[in-house]
């Protein structure tokens, strides 16, 4: 689904993306709270994708949300690059 990620991102203690999926689980979050952040670049910008499943290609990092997701959710945000 295209649009802004509707949940508050919870990052690691330093304010960065978690580097591994397991790091989010070790921080006390459940699988239903883990989001994989994926970046896909194109000529004029980037797609930032938040997927609540485990992925390993083009992964920027992982975040958690306070809310648990009950089904498959995926959000795509377009970021246009300056010329």
C-alpha positions in Angstrom: 0.0 0.0 0.0 1.4 3.4 -0.9 1.6 6.0 1.8 3.3 7.0 4.9 4.2 4.4 7.5 1.3 4.8 10.0 3.1 3.6 13.2 5.7 5.2 15.4 9.2 3.8 14.6 11.0 2.4 17.6 14.7 2.2 16.9 17.6 0.9 19.0 19.0 2.7 22.1 21.2 5.0 20.0 18.2 6.0 17.7 19.4 3.9 14.8 17.8 1.1 12.9 18.3 -2.3 14.4 20.9 -4.1 12.4 19.4 -7.6 12.7 15.9 -9.0 13.0 17.0 -10.9 16.1 18.2 -7.6 17.7 14.6 -6.4 17.7 13.3 -9.6 19.3 16.1 -9.5 21.9 15.0 -5.9 22.8 11.6 -7.5 23.9 9.4 -7.1 20.8 7.4 -9.9 19.3 7.5 -10.9 15.6 4.2 -9.1 15.1 5.9 -5.8 16.1 9.0 -6.1 13.8 9.2 -4.2 10.5 11.9 -4.6 7.8 12.9 -1.3 6.2 13.8 -1.8 2.6 15.3 0.7 0.2 14.9 0.5 -3.6 16.6 3.2 -5.7 15.4 4.6 -9.0 16.7 7.4 -11.2 14.7 10.1 -9.6 14.3 8.9 -6.1 14.0 6.1 -3.6 11.2 3.8 -2.4 11.3 3.1 1.3 9.3 0.1 2.1 8.1 -1.0 5.6 7.2 -4.7 5.5 6.2 -6.6 8.6 7.8 -9.8 7.3 11.4 -10.9 7.4 13.3 -9.9 4.3 17.0 -10.0 3.5 17.4 -8.1 0.1 18.0 -4.3 0.1 17.4 -4.1 3.8 18.3 -0.8 5.4 17.5 -2.1 8.9 14.7 -3.0 11.2 12.3 -1.1 13.5 9.6 -2.0 15.9 6.1 -0.6 16.5 4.1 -0.5 19.7 1.2 -2.1 17.9 1.1 -5.7 16.9 0.2 -6.4 13.3 -2.4 -9.2 12.8 -2.0 -9.6 9.0 0.4 -8.8 6.2 1.0 -5.1 5.9 3.4 -3.3 3.7 3.9 0.5 3.2 5.8 2.2 0.4 7.0 5.8 0.7 8.4 7.7 -2.3 11.4 10.0 -1.6 12.3 12.2 -4.6 15.9 13.1 -5.0 17.0 16.6 -5.9 18.6 17.1 -9.3 
